[in-house]
Structures are given as C-alpha cells and as structure tokens.
Amino acid sequence: MTREELLQRISIRPDVCFGKPCIRGHRIWVSLVLDMLASGVTVTELLADYPQLEEADILACLAYGAEMSRERYFDLPLGRTA
C-alpha cells in the first residue's frame, strides 16, 4: 500500500471528534494510536483492543505522523548531563 493510499484512511471532519484526525469511518484519533504505540503497545495488542481496525489503519496513523513531523517541530527539553 502506498503512502497516499494509507493517508486516505485518515479523515479530518469538523463535525467528527472536533476536527481531530481520525481513522476513516471510526472515531479513533490518530493521536491515540500514536500515543499507544509510543507507550509500547504492540500492533497486535492494538488490533485486539480495537478489533474494528486493520493493520493498514495503524500504518496510516504512522504515515500521518510522519507527514506532520515534516511540517511542524516540537521543542524537546534537553536532558541533563552528568
């Protein structure tokens, strides 16, 4: 599946979830999926917790996050050195 095909699985509608990016046809926020992955939840666990999703939906969230990181930057605090 191409990046463009994956990104078509993401929808942003002002009348759904306050306009937050969601997996198309669901009210599952892209940020929720990314947060869960970042917290160590596996794709297998996500699919078990959200059986309505497909693996391609999770890949779509990753593709969307990658696109957003090309456009926006978030300053991270520098770690302390010893």
N, C-alpha and C positions, 0 to 999 in steps of 0.2 A: 504494500500500500504506500503510495507516495505521500509526501508531507502535505500536499494540497488536499488529497483525499482525507487524510487524518484530520486536518483543520476543519473540514466540512462537517465533522462530527461535533463541533463546538458551536453553540449558539449564544448570542447575546441579544436579549429582547428586553426592552424597558418594562414590559408587563409581566416578566417572569424573573423571580428571585432578585428583584430590584435592579435588574440590568447586569447582574454579575454573570461572567462567562460560565455556562453550564454545559454538561454533556447533552447534546441534542436529544429531545424527547424525554428528558428527565430533569428533575430539579436538584441535581447533584452538582455542586460547584466544582469547577476546575481546581480552585484553591484548596478545597477539602481533600481531593485526591492527591494533589501535590504535597500537602502537609502530612498526609498519612504516609506517603512514600518516604518523605524526608524523616519521618519518625521511626522508620524501619519496618513498617507494614509491607509485606510482600505482595506482589501482584496476585498470587494465589489466594492470600488472605482477603485482599480487597474483593476479588471475584466471589469468594464465599460469603462475605458480608453484604455484598450488593449483587445478588445473582442476576439482576436485570442488566448488568453491564457486560460488555465484551472486552476482551483484551485490547482490541483496537481502540476502545474508548479511553483506556488508560494511556495507551501510546499517544492518543490525540491530546490528552492533558499535558504530557511531556512535550509534545511538539508545540503546543500553545505556550507553555512556559519558556521554551527556547526562543520562540518568536518575541515574546515580551522582553526577554533579557537582552535582545539585540537593540531594543529601543529605550529601555529605562535602566537606570542604575540605582542601586540601594547601597548607601554607605554603611559599611560594617565597622563596628568599633575595633580598633587594633587590639590584639591580645597583649597582655603584659609579658614582658620578658624578665627572665630571672637575673 
